[in-house]
Amino acid sequence: MLKNSILDMLGENVKILGDSGYQGIKKLHENSETPIKKPKNRELTDEEKQYNYEVSQRRIFIEHVNRRLKIFRICKEVYRNKGKRMELRIKLIAAIYNLMSPLAR
């Protein structure tokens, strides 16, 4: 889904920070970072743990935004209406969040 949606619009200079669910994104977009998963039968090295910590420190802000957006049930449950109005509704919810956000003040 990511490959078909936004990767074409992103330039090479845009940095993508993903969670561990986006492990294969490095093949699609060179300027991306994801945490390192623990391999079987081995622990992560101290350098790998430090790298994961740094990635998580940069991602924490967007995770808090995701949590606030999921307060609106339309963003966390299955969308059951016609698909062509979904984008508009999501944008309206994001605009409401931006108005409520302390960063907007």
C-alpha positions, -999 to 999 in steps of 0.1 A, spaced: 0 0 0 28 24 8 46 16 -24 15 26 -44 5 57 -24 33 81 -14 67 68 -24 63 83 -59 56 117 -45 86 117 -21 119 130 -32 153 114 -24 160 140 3 129 131 24 138 109 54 113 83 64 111 70 100 91 38 103 84 13 130 95 -23 128 65 -31 106 83 -13 77 115 -35 76 116 -37 38 112 0 32 150 4 28 148 -14 -5 122 10 -18 135 43 -3 172 46 5 168 75 29 147 56 55 152 43 90 136 15 109 146 -2 142 166 -33 141 147 -65 150 163 -90 174 174 -120 153 167 -156 165 193 -171 188 211 -138 193 208 -107 214 211 -71 200 245 -55 205 249 -24 225 253 -4 193 221 -18 178 202 -10 211 215 25 210 204 29 174 169 16 182 167 41 211 177 70 189 151 60 162 124 57 189 133 91 203 126 107 169 94 87 163 77 93 197 61 126 186 43 110 157 32 81 179 15 106 202 -2 122 173 -15 88 161 -29 82 196 -47 115 196 -62 109 161 -75 75 171 -97 92 197 -119 98 166 -133 63 160 -132 68 122 -94 67 123 -91 34 142 -120 12 130 -130 -2 97 -143 26 74 -178 14 63 -189 43 41 -181 50 4 -143 54 -1 -143 86 -21 -152 107 9 -128 90 33 -98 113 25 -119 144 31 -130 132 65 -95 122 76 -83 156 65 -110 173 85 -101 153 116 -65 162 112 -75 199 109 -95 196 141 -65 180 158 -42 208 146 -66 234 161 -67 216 194 -29 210 194 -9 232 219 18 235 192 -6 255 170 -9 282 196 
